[in-house]
Amino acid sequence: MQTLREIIAEFKNSHKALGHFNFSDSNQLKAIASAAKECNLPVVVGLSEGERGYFPLRDARALVDLYRAQGIQIYLNADHTYSVEKVEQAIADGVDSVVVDGAKLPFEKNVALLKECKALALRSLGEVGSGRDVLVEGELGYIGTSSSVMDTLPEGVAITEEMMTKPEEAAAFVQQTGIDLFAPAVGNIHGIVKSGQPKLSIVRIAQLAGAVSVPLVLHGGSGSSDEEFVQAIKAGIVMIHINTDLRVLYRDSLKATLDTTQETTPYKFLAPSVAAMQAFVAQKIKLLAGI
């Protein structure tokens, strides 16, 4: 089976994007894996620090390996990881990639954090390590941190051109850190904003794609339209993260089921939520792959 690095390179060259979907339990993971199998397309699944406090990476790794044994191209990412210690643990737990989130840090400290984490990944690849190629992703610019539904943008936040990642900063950032993947701020924000989701800057994505050589990752995909995704991919995005949309779908589907049944068997009342998630993920990964 291809490595994640190989899949990403293939998608980048073909002007397609991988879908990255977060999960918090085995039912959600089953839905995502089933969608990937249904579509015969690769998928990346992610656990943030908060999510893996509930669902440990080692447990997720074991299940991902079982799905991979069935021929499903599924890859495990340690999403939004904030310290060297947590990155080291994620690598030890068997991830295929790790998002090192130093976006709130000053530029120089963000660079220093990523350089140290990249060294850990290289050590894992080396002869004294596991021989696994763990991709390291860096983040630069304001994208927010809350994968939730918000009435409005957080106080004091405005998604403006000035707040987006600048091409010259991106080029220096990627060159100094040696990262494998780059997540910029391009009008995106984590979570869903009910008063109006900010629009992606397709122009800025294209500028950044021309400024750096590594693949671009779009965080905060929830709430954006399919047409925006298509435009972003054409401009240079190679992976898109979706989390809040899945959380809302899973919750609302489960609530609707529980409101209309007296069923007490978990695998029965959870089945509609899993099916709804599978259908949603299948539609998205086919869209991102241009199918």
C-alpha positions as CSV (number, residue, x, y, z in Angstrom):
1,M,0.0,0.0,0.0
2,Q,1.2,3.5,-0.8
3,T,2.6,5.7,1.9
4,L,0.8,8.9,2.8
5,R,3.7,10.9,1.3
6,E,3.2,9.0,-2.0
7,I,-0.6,9.5,-2.0
8,I,-0.2,13.3,-1.3
9,A,2.3,13.6,-4.1
10,E,0.0,11.8,-6.5
11,F,-2.9,14.0,-5.6
12,K,-0.9,17.1,-5.9
13,N,0.3,16.2,-9.4
14,S,-3.2,15.3,-10.4
15,H,-4.8,18.5,-8.9
16,K,-6.9,16.6,-6.5
17,A,-7.3,16.8,-2.7
18,L,-7.4,14.3,0.1
19,G,-10.2,14.4,2.6
20,H,-9.2,14.6,6.3
21,F,-12.0,13.8,8.7
22,N,-11.8,13.9,12.5
23,F,-13.4,11.3,14.7
24,S,-14.0,10.8,18.5
25,D,-15.1,7.2,18.7
26,S,-15.0,3.9,16.8
27,N,-18.4,4.4,15.2
28,Q,-17.3,7.6,13.5
29,L,-14.1,5.9,12.4
30,K,-16.1,3.0,11.0
31,A,-18.2,5.4,9.0
32,I,-15.2,7.2,7.5
33,A,-13.4,3.9,6.7
34,S,-16.6,2.5,5.1
35,A,-16.9,5.6,2.9
36,A,-13.3,5.2,1.8
37,K,-14.0,1.5,0.9
38,E,-17.2,2.4,-0.8
39,C,-15.5,4.9,-3.0
40,N,-12.2,3.1,-3.4
41,L,-10.4,6.3,-2.5
42,P,-7.8,7.1,0.2
43,V,-8.7,9.1,3.3
44,V,-7.0,10.6,6.3
45,V,-8.5,10.4,9.8
46,G,-7.5,12.7,12.6
47,L,-7.5,13.0,16.3
48,S,-6.7,16.4,18.0
49,E,-5.2,16.5,21.4
50,G,-8.7,16.9,22.9
51,E,-10.1,14.0,20.9
52,R,-7.3,11.6,21.7
53,G,-7.8,12.4,25.4
54,Y,-11.0,10.4,24.9
55,F,-9.9,8.0,22.1
56,P,-6.2,7.2,22.5
57,L,-4.0,7.2,19.4
58,R,-2.8,3.6,20.1
59,D,-6.4,2.4,20.0
60,A,-7.0,4.3,16.8
61,R,-3.8,2.9,15.3
62,A,-4.9,-0.7,16.0
63,L,-8.3,-0.1,14.3
64,V,-6.7,1.8,11.4
65,D,-4.4,-1.2,10.8
66,L,-7.4,-3.6,10.8
67,Y,-9.0,-1.4,8.1
68,R,-5.8,-1.3,6.1
69,A,-5.6,-5.1,6.2
70,Q,-8.9,-5.0,4.4
71,G,-7.3,-3.0,1.6
72,I,-8.8,0.4,2.7
73,Q,-6.3,3.3,2.1
74,I,-6.7,5.0,5.5
75,Y,-4.0,7.1,7.2
76,L,-3.9,8.3,10.8
77,N,-3.0,11.9,11.7
78,A,-2.3,13.5,15.1
79,D,-4.2,16.7,14.5
80,H,-3.4,20.0,16.3
81,T,-0.6,19.0,18.6
82,Y,0.9,21.8,20.7
83,S,4.2,20.6,22.3
84,V,7.3,18.6,21.5
85,E,6.3,16.0,24.1
86,K,2.9,15.4,22.6
87,V,4.5,15.1,19.1
88,E,7.0,12.6,20.4
89,Q,4.2,10.5,21.9
90,A,2.1,10.7,18.8
91,I,5.0,9.4,16.7
92,A,5.6,6.6,19.2
93,D,1.9,5.8,19.0
94,G,2.2,5.1,15.3
95,V,0.8,8.1,13.4
96,D,1.4,8.7,9.7
97,S,1.5,12.4,10.2
98,V,1.3,15.1,12.8
99,V,0.0,18.7,12.8
100,V,2.3,20.8,14.9
101,D,0.2,23.8,15.8
102,G,2.4,26.8,16.8
103,A,0.1,29.3,15.0
104,K,-0.4,31.3,18.2
105,L,3.4,31.6,18.8
106,P,5.6,34.4,17.4
107,F,7.1,33.4,14.0
108,E,10.5,32.5,15.4
109,K,9.1,30.3,18.2
110,N,6.8,28.6,15.8
111,V,9.8,27.8,13.5
112,A,11.8,26.5,16.5
113,L,9.0,24.2,17.6
114,L,8.6,22.8,14.1
115,K,12.3,22.2,13.6
116,E,12.5,20.2,16.8
117,C,9.5,18.2,15.9
118,K,10.8,17.6,12.4
119,A,14.0,16.3,13.9
120,L,11.9,13.8,15.9
121,A,10.2,12.6,12.7
122,L,13.5,12.2,10.9
123,R,14.9,10.2,13.9
124,S,11.9,7.9,13.6
125,L,12.7,7.3,9.9
126,G,16.3,6.7,10.6
127,E,18.1,3.4,11.3
128,V,17.7,3.8,15.1
129,G,14.0,4.5,14.8
130,S,10.9,2.7,13.5
131,G,11.6,3.3,9.8
132,R,8.3,5.1,9.5
133,D,8.0,8.2,7.4
134,V,6.0,10.5,9.6
135,L,4.9,13.7,7.8
136,V,5.1,17.0,9.8
137,E,2.7,19.8,9.1
138,G,3.1,23.4,10.2
139,E,0.5,26.1,10.5
140,L,1.0,29.9,10.0
141,G,-1.7,32.5,10.4
142,Y,-4.9,32.8,12.3
143,I,-7.4,30.0,11.8
144,G,-8.9,29.7,15.2
145,T,-9.1,26.7,17.5
146,S,-12.8,25.8,18.1
147,S,-14.4,23.1,16.1
148,S,-17.9,24.2,17.2
149,V,-20.9,26.1,15.9
150,M,-20.6,29.8,16.7
151,D,-23.2,32.5,16.4
152,T,-20.6,35.0,15.2
153,L,-16.8,35.1,14.9
154,P,-15.0,35.3,18.2
155,E,-14.8,38.8,19.7
156,G,-12.0,40.9,18.1
157,V,-11.6,38.6,15.1
158,A,-12.1,39.7,11.6
159,I,-11.1,37.6,8.6
160,T,-9.2,40.2,6.5
161,E,-6.5,40.1,3.8
162,E,-4.1,41.4,6.4
163,M,-4.8,38.5,8.7
164,M,-4.1,35.9,6.0
165,T,-0.8,34.2,5.5
166,K,1.5,36.2,3.3
167,P,3.5,34.5,0.5
168,E,6.8,35.8,1.6
169,E,6.3,34.7,5.1
170,A,5.1,31.3,3.9
171,A,8.2,30.8,1.8
172,A,10.6,31.7,4.7
173,F,8.5,29.5,7.1
174,V,8.6,26.4,4.9
175,Q,12.3,26.9,4.1
176,Q,13.4,27.4,7.7
177,T,11.3,24.5,9.2
178,G,11.7,21.8,6.6
179,I,8.0,20.8,7.0
180,D,6.3,18.4,4.7
181,L,2.9,20.0,4.6
182,F,1.8,23.6,5.1
183,A,-1.5,24.9,6.6
184,P,-2.0,28.7,5.9
185,A,-4.7,31.1,6.8
186,V,-6.6,31.9,3.6
187,G,-10.0,33.1,5.0
188,N,-10.7,29.8,6.6
189,I,-11.6,29.3,10.3
190,H,-12.3,26.3,12.5
191,G,-15.9,25.7,13.2
192,I,-19.2,26.9,11.7
193,V,-20.2,30.6,11.9
194,K,-24.0,30.8,11.8
195,S,-24.0,34.5,11.0
196,G,-22.1,33.8,7.8
197,Q,-19.1,31.6,7.1
198,P,-16.0,33.5,6.0
199,K,-15.2,33.0,2.3
200,L,-11.9,31.4,1.2
201,S,-9.5,33.7,-0.7
202,I,-8.8,31.6,-3.8
203,V,-6.4,34.3,-5.0
204,R,-4.3,34.0,-1.8
205,I,-4.3,30.2,-2.1
206,A,-2.9,30.5,-5.6
207,Q,-0.2,33.0,-4.4
208,L,0.9,30.6,-1.6
209,A,0.9,27.6,-3.9
210,G,3.4,29.5,-6.1
211,A,5.5,30.6,-3.1
212,V,6.1,27.2,-1.5
213,S,7.0,23.8,-2.9
214,V,5.2,21.7,-0.2
215,P,1.5,20.7,-0.5
216,L,-1.0,23.1,1.0
217,V,-3.6,21.9,3.6
218,L,-6.9,23.7,4.2
219,H,-8.1,23.6,7.8
220,G,-11.6,24.6,8.9
221,G,-13.3,23.1,5.9
222,S,-16.7,22.8,7.7
223,G,-19.2,25.4,6.5
224,S,-17.5,26.0,3.1
225,S,-19.4,25.2,-0.1
226,D,-18.5,22.4,-2.5
227,E,-17.8,25.1,-5.1
228,E,-15.3,26.8,-2.8
229,F,-13.6,23.4,-2.3
230,V,-13.3,22.9,-6.1
231,Q,-11.9,26.4,-6.6
232,A,-9.4,25.9,-3.7
233,I,-8.2,22.7,-5.2
234,K,-7.7,24.2,-8.6
235,A,-5.7,27.0,-6.8
236,G,-3.4,24.5,-5.1
237,I,-5.0,22.9,-2.0
238,V,-4.1,19.2,-1.6
239,M,-5.8,18.2,1.6
240,I,-9.0,19.5,3.3
241,H,-9.9,19.1,7.0
242,I,-13.6,18.7,7.9
243,N,-14.6,18.2,11.6
244,T,-17.5,20.4,12.8
245,D,-19.8,19.3,9.9
246,L,-19.4,15.7,11.0
247,R,-19.9,16.5,14.7
248,V,-23.2,18.3,14.0
249,L,-24.4,15.6,11.6
250,Y,-23.5,12.8,14.1
251,R,-25.3,14.6,17.0
252,D,-28.4,15.6,15.1
253,S,-28.8,12.2,13.5
254,L,-28.5,10.5,16.8
255,K,-30.9,12.9,18.5
256,A,-33.5,12.4,15.7
257,T,-33.2,8.6,16.2
258,L,-33.5,8.7,20.0
259,D,-36.5,11.1,19.8
260,T,-38.4,8.6,17.7
261,T,-37.6,5.2,19.2
262,Q,-37.5,3.3,22.4
263,E,-34.6,1.2,21.2
264,T,-32.0,0.5,23.9
265,T,-29.5,-1.5,21.9
266,P,-26.6,0.9,21.1
267,Y,-25.6,-0.7,17.8
268,K,-29.2,-0.3,16.6
269,F,-29.8,3.3,17.6
270,L,-26.3,4.4,16.5
271,A,-26.6,2.8,13.0
272,P,-28.5,5.7,11.4
273,S,-25.8,8.2,12.6
274,V,-23.0,6.0,11.2
275,A,-24.9,5.6,7.9
276,A,-25.4,9.4,7.7
277,M,-21.7,10.0,8.3
278,Q,-20.7,7.5,5.7
279,A,-22.8,9.1,3.1
280,F,-21.5,12.6,3.9
281,V,-17.8,11.5,3.8
282,A,-18.3,9.5,0.6
283,Q,-19.8,12.6,-1.1
284,K,-16.9,14.8,0.1
285,I,-14.0,12.5,-0.8
286,K,-15.4,11.9,-4.3
287,L,-15.9,15.7,-4.8
288,L,-12.3,16.4,-3.6
289,A,-10.9,13.7,-5.9
290,G,-12.8,15.2,-8.9
291,I,-15.2,12.3,-9.3
